[in-house]
Amino acid sequence: MRNGPSGPRHLRQIYHMYHMPLSILSLLSIRLRHIKLRSHMKGLLTSTMPT
């Protein structure tokens, strides 16, 4: 009696395969959002400051 492809171990492997890139992508998107916000704030500051 061998486990089929829908066994818990296979599901865990798939979960790990998809979970790692998803977490990395979420971290990257959060970092990108921070950078975008910072650049936006800088642009606002430079546009409102008198030159």
C-alpha beads as a LAMMPS data file, in Angstrom:
LAMMPS data file: protein, C-alpha beads

51 atoms
50 bonds

1 atom types
1 bond types

-500.0 500.0 xlo xhi
-500.0 500.0 ylo yhi
-500.0 500.0 zlo zhi

Masses

1 110.0

Atoms # bond

1 1 1 0.000 0.000 0.000
2 1 1 1.951 2.984 -1.236
3 1 1 0.825 6.562 -0.877
4 1 1 -0.662 8.126 -3.981
5 1 1 0.288 11.536 -5.344
6 1 1 -2.419 13.081 -3.149
7 1 1 -0.697 11.949 0.045
8 1 1 0.029 14.339 2.924
9 1 1 3.780 14.304 2.224
10 1 1 3.221 15.341 -1.393
11 1 1 0.836 18.096 -0.288
12 1 1 3.405 19.329 2.225
13 1 1 6.091 19.406 -0.476
14 1 1 3.812 21.405 -2.789
15 1 1 2.928 23.738 0.085
16 1 1 6.595 24.390 0.839
17 1 1 7.374 24.832 -2.863
18 1 1 4.692 27.514 -3.190
19 1 1 4.932 29.009 0.302
20 1 1 8.603 30.056 0.111
21 1 1 8.346 32.068 -3.160
22 1 1 5.053 33.592 -2.012
23 1 1 6.553 34.792 1.272
24 1 1 9.611 36.144 -0.574
25 1 1 7.327 37.913 -3.067
26 1 1 5.266 39.457 -0.262
27 1 1 8.439 40.671 1.468
28 1 1 9.703 42.168 -1.803
29 1 1 6.365 43.877 -2.488
30 1 1 6.361 45.365 1.032
31 1 1 9.913 46.646 0.532
32 1 1 9.005 48.057 -2.895
33 1 1 5.980 49.792 -1.389
34 1 1 8.195 51.358 1.285
35 1 1 10.666 52.585 -1.348
36 1 1 7.838 53.978 -3.475
37 1 1 6.329 55.758 -0.463
38 1 1 9.723 57.211 0.468
39 1 1 10.376 58.461 -3.068
40 1 1 6.838 59.891 -3.190
41 1 1 7.405 61.738 0.090
42 1 1 10.742 63.055 -1.208
43 1 1 9.034 64.291 -4.371
44 1 1 6.353 66.029 -2.310
45 1 1 8.959 67.666 -0.100
46 1 1 11.043 68.873 -3.046
47 1 1 7.948 70.145 -4.876
48 1 1 6.607 72.061 -1.822
49 1 1 9.997 73.459 -0.739
50 1 1 10.831 76.844 -2.279
51 1 1 13.798 76.717 -4.621

Bonds

1 1 1 2
2 1 2 3
3 1 3 4
4 1 4 5
5 1 5 6
6 1 6 7
7 1 7 8
8 1 8 9
9 1 9 10
10 1 10 11
11 1 11 12
12 1 12 13
13 1 13 14
14 1 14 15
15 1 15 16
16 1 16 17
17 1 17 18
18 1 18 19
19 1 19 20
20 1 20 21
21 1 21 22
22 1 22 23
23 1 23 24
24 1 24 25
25 1 25 26
26 1 26 27
27 1 27 28
28 1 28 29
29 1 29 30
30 1 30 31
31 1 31 32
32 1 32 33
33 1 33 34
34 1 34 35
35 1 35 36
36 1 36 37
37 1 37 38
38 1 38 39
39 1 39 40
40 1 40 41
41 1 41 42
42 1 42 43
43 1 43 44
44 1 44 45
45 1 45 46
46 1 46 47
47 1 47 48
48 1 48 49
49 1 49 50
50 1 50 51
